[in-house]
């Protein structure tokens, strides 16, 4: 999957049971309005604002690339990313129900390119990007 969008939440880092670390964040992209209907008493402007964004869960499995995302991807930063569209299936420990979670996984063959920054944010330096293969 190839996505271009803006970071929605501050990235977080989680440790898996296997010892690997994963960086998680959400990415907002332009939405498709053709399959959504306005609510009964909703104004057209409210409908357009509600339908304008689709949110995607992104998981970065490369530790060095995940560190760059943690350091430089503030909410509002524009990113280009390539990753695998995956579905995680697991049993919810609280309710016991089977849950399905779609996400974009950036693994060895994935990439993230910083396209634009928020005013306060600085993009990664060239030296930092060389370690990931982008320079």
C-alpha positions in Angstrom: 0.0 0.0 0.0 1.2 3.5 -0.8 -0.2 6.4 1.3 0.4 10.1 1.5 -1.1 11.9 4.5 -0.6 13.7 7.7 0.4 12.2 11.1 -2.6 12.3 13.4 -1.2 11.3 16.8 2.2 11.4 18.4 4.0 8.1 17.5 4.4 5.6 20.4 6.9 2.7 20.7 5.8 -0.7 22.0 7.8 -3.8 22.9 6.5 -7.1 21.6 6.8 -10.4 23.6 9.5 -11.4 21.1 11.6 -8.4 22.2 11.2 -6.5 19.0 10.0 -2.9 19.2 7.2 -1.5 17.0 6.4 2.2 16.4 2.7 2.9 16.1 0.9 6.0 14.8 -2.1 7.1 12.7 -2.0 8.6 9.3 -4.9 10.7 7.9 -5.6 10.6 4.1 -8.2 12.3 1.9 -11.5 10.4 2.2 -13.9 9.1 -0.4 -17.4 10.6 0.0 -19.4 8.3 -2.3 -20.2 5.6 0.3 -21.2 7.9 3.1 -24.6 9.6 3.7 -25.3 12.7 5.7 -27.0 12.5 9.0 -30.6 13.7 9.2 -30.0 17.2 10.6 -26.4 17.7 9.4 -25.4 20.8 7.5 -23.5 20.2 4.2 -20.3 21.8 5.6 -20.4 19.5 8.6 -20.9 16.5 6.3 -17.9 17.5 4.1 -15.7 18.0 7.2 -16.7 14.6 8.6 -16.1 12.7 5.4 -12.8 14.4 4.4 -10.4 12.2 6.3 -9.7 8.4 6.5 -7.5 7.2 9.3 -5.0 4.4 8.9 -3.1 2.6 11.7 0.6 2.4 10.7 3.1 0.0 12.4 6.9 0.5 11.7 8.9 -2.7 12.5 12.3 -1.4 11.4 13.9 -0.1 14.7 16.1 2.6 13.1 13.2 3.9 10.9 10.9 3.7 13.9 13.3 5.9 15.9 13.3 8.5 13.2 9.5 8.5 13.2 9.4 8.9 17.0 11.8 11.8 16.8 10.6 13.7 13.8 6.9 12.8 13.0 4.8 15.3 15.0 1.1 15.5 14.5 0.5 17.3 11.2 3.7 16.2 9.5 3.1 15.0 5.9 4.5 11.6 5.1 4.8 9.3 2.1 4.9 5.7 3.1 5.0 2.3 1.5 4.1 -0.8 3.4 2.1 -4.0 3.5 -1.6 -4.0 4.1 -2.1 -6.6 6.9 -4.9 -7.8 9.0 -4.3 -8.9 12.6 -6.8 -11.4 14.1 -6.8 -11.9 17.8 -9.1 -12.8 20.7 -9.9 -9.8 22.9 -8.9 -10.8 26.5 -11.7 -8.8 28.1 -14.7 -9.8 26.0 -13.4 -13.0 24.4 -14.5 -11.8 21.0 -12.4 -12.3 17.9 -11.2 -9.0 16.6 -9.8 -8.0 13.2 -7.5 -5.0 12.9 -6.3 -3.6 9.6 -3.0 -1.8 9.5 -0.2 -0.7 7.2 3.0 -2.5 8.2 6.3 -0.9 7.3 8.8 -3.8 7.3 12.1 -4.5 5.5 10.8 -3.6 2.1 8.8 -0.5 3.2 9.8 3.1 3.2 8.8 6.4 4.8 9.6 9.8 3.3 9.1 13.0 5.2 7.4 15.4 2.7 6.5 18.4 4.9 6.8 19.4 8.4 4.9 21.3 11.0 6.4 24.8 11.7 8.2 23.6 14.8 9.4 20.2 13.5 12.7 19.6 11.8 13.1 16.8 9.4 15.7 14.1 9.7 19.3 15.1 8.8 21.0 13.4 5.9 23.3 11.4 8.2 20.3 9.9 10.0 18.7 8.9 6.7 21.8 7.1 5.4 21.4 4.5 8.1 18.0 3.6 6.7 19.0 3.7 3.0 17.6 7.1 2.1 19.9 9.9 1.2 
